[in-house]
């Protein structure tokens, strides 16, 4: 049986990559956390807020953009494989009162439909009329309703809603 190689404790190479990303990559700030089962290392470069110079801290939270979809889908599929949930379970079962709004029937929308982007939940990210601030504070009831089973599309709202499952315990 193979064992995982130990993660090197010298993080200077990682720190150099972070520093270069800020210096050469045009990003105001970047952070990473590395866990190897024994210790946790937190690295940062640049700032969290360019207006105030606010520095990143290990307890800061951040979104990882579209990468969230992959992580969320992986965890949901693992839970399905462990029979802790079914892909045919309704959104309402696991995310009660999260999907709301005209035309939505969360008890008829399945986890499978969220993951394959056929739930009919409107993708607020592609709404040209929605401002950046509105997109950040999006509430499903503000969306134009679709219907479950509609044509697949890469929809951030679908997996964004699924990603909220971490707020609820899995039984």
C-alpha positions in Angstrom: 0.0 0.0 0.0 1.4 3.4 -1.0 1.6 6.2 1.5 1.3 9.8 0.7 4.6 11.7 0.6 5.1 14.2 3.4 4.5 17.8 2.4 7.8 19.8 2.6 7.7 22.1 5.6 9.8 24.8 3.7 7.1 27.0 2.2 9.5 29.6 0.7 8.8 28.4 -2.8 5.1 28.8 -2.3 5.6 32.2 -0.8 7.6 33.2 -3.9 4.8 32.2 -6.2 2.3 34.3 -4.2 4.7 37.3 -4.2 5.1 36.9 -8.0 1.4 36.7 -8.6 0.9 40.0 -6.9 4.0 41.7 -8.5 3.6 40.4 -12.0 0.1 39.1 -12.2 -1.8 42.2 -11.6 -3.8 40.9 -8.7 -4.1 43.1 -5.5 -3.8 40.2 -3.1 -3.6 36.4 -2.9 -3.7 33.8 -0.2 -3.3 30.1 0.2 -3.7 27.6 3.0 -1.8 24.3 2.9 -2.8 21.4 5.3 -0.8 18.2 5.5 -2.7 16.4 8.3 -0.2 17.6 10.9 0.0 21.3 10.4 -1.5 24.2 8.6 0.4 26.9 6.8 -1.1 30.2 5.6 0.6 32.3 3.0 -0.4 35.7 1.7 0.9 38.5 -0.5 -0.5 41.9 -1.3 -3.7 43.2 0.3 -7.3 42.2 0.8 -8.5 45.8 0.2 -6.6 48.2 -1.9 -8.4 51.2 -0.5 -7.5 50.6 3.1 -4.5 48.4 2.8 -6.3 45.7 4.9 -4.1 42.6 5.1 -5.3 39.1 4.6 -5.6 36.9 7.7 -5.8 33.1 8.2 -9.4 33.4 9.3 -10.5 35.3 6.2 -13.1 33.7 4.0 -13.1 33.9 0.2 -14.8 32.5 -2.8 -12.9 30.5 -5.3 -15.0 31.4 -8.3 -16.1 28.7 -10.7 -13.7 26.2 -9.0 -16.4 26.0 -6.3 -18.6 24.1 -8.8 -16.1 21.3 -9.1 -15.5 21.0 -5.3 -19.3 21.1 -4.6 -20.1 18.5 -7.2 -17.4 16.2 -5.9 -18.6 16.4 -2.3 -22.3 15.9 -3.4 -21.3 12.8 -5.5 -19.3 11.4 -2.6 -22.3 11.8 -0.3 -24.5 10.1 -2.9 -22.0 7.2 -3.2 -22.1 6.9 0.6 -25.9 6.8 0.5 -26.1 9.9 2.7 -28.2 11.6 0.1 -29.8 10.8 -3.3 -29.2 12.8 -6.4 -33.0 12.5 -6.8 -33.7 14.2 -3.5 -35.3 17.5 -3.7 -33.6 20.8 -3.2 -36.2 21.6 -0.5 -35.1 18.5 1.5 -31.5 19.7 1.9 -31.8 23.4 1.4 -35.2 24.3 3.0 -36.5 27.7 2.0 -33.3 28.6 0.0 -34.9 28.3 -3.5 -37.8 30.8 -3.6 -39.5 33.0 -6.1 -42.2 33.1 -8.7 -42.3 29.9 -10.8 -40.0 27.9 -8.6 -41.1 24.6 -7.1 -38.1 23.5 -5.0 -39.8 20.3 -4.0 -39.7 19.3 -7.7 -36.1 20.4 -8.3 -33.6 17.6 -7.7 -30.0 17.7 -6.7 -29.2 16.0 -10.0 -30.8 18.9 -11.9 -28.8 21.4 -9.9 -25.6 19.5 -10.8 -26.3 19.1 -14.5 -27.7 22.6 -14.8 -31.3 21.7 -15.7 -33.1 22.9 -12.6 -34.6 25.9 -14.4 -33.1 28.3 -11.8 -32.2 31.5 -13.6 -28.5 32.2 -13.9 -28.2 35.6 -12.3 -24.5 35.9 -13.3 -25.4 36.3 -16.9 -28.1 38.9 -16.4 -26.8 42.0 -18.2 -29.3 44.1 -16.3 -28.0 43.0 -12.9 -25.3 45.2 -11.3 -22.2 43.7 -9.7 -23.5 44.5 -6.3 -26.9 42.8 -7.0 -25.1 39.7 -8.2 -23.0 39.6 -5.0 -26.2 39.8 -2.9 -28.4 37.8 -5.2 -31.6 36.4 -3.8 -33.4 33.7 -5.8 -36.7 35.4 -5.5 -35.4 38.2 -7.6 -34.7 35.9 -10.5 -36.8 35.3 -13.6 -38.2 31.8 -13.2 -37.4 28.8 -15.4 -38.6 25.3 -15.0 -37.0 22.1 -13.9 -35.7 20.1 -16.8 -34.9 23.0 -19.0 -32.0 22.9 -21.3 -28.5 22.5 -19.7 -26.4 25.6 -19.5 -23.4 26.5 -17.4 -25.2 28.2 -14.6 -23.5 29.5 -11.6 -26.8 29.9 -9.6 -27.4 26.1 -9.9 -24.2 25.1 -8.1 -24.1 28.2 -6.0 -27.3 27.0 -4.4 -25.9 23.5 -4.0 -22.8 25.0 -2.4 -25.0 26.4 0.3 -25.6 22.9 1.6 -22.5 23.3 3.8 -24.7 25.4 6.0 -26.9 22.4 6.8 -25.9 19.2 8.5 -25.9 16.0 6.5 -27.6 13.1 8.3 
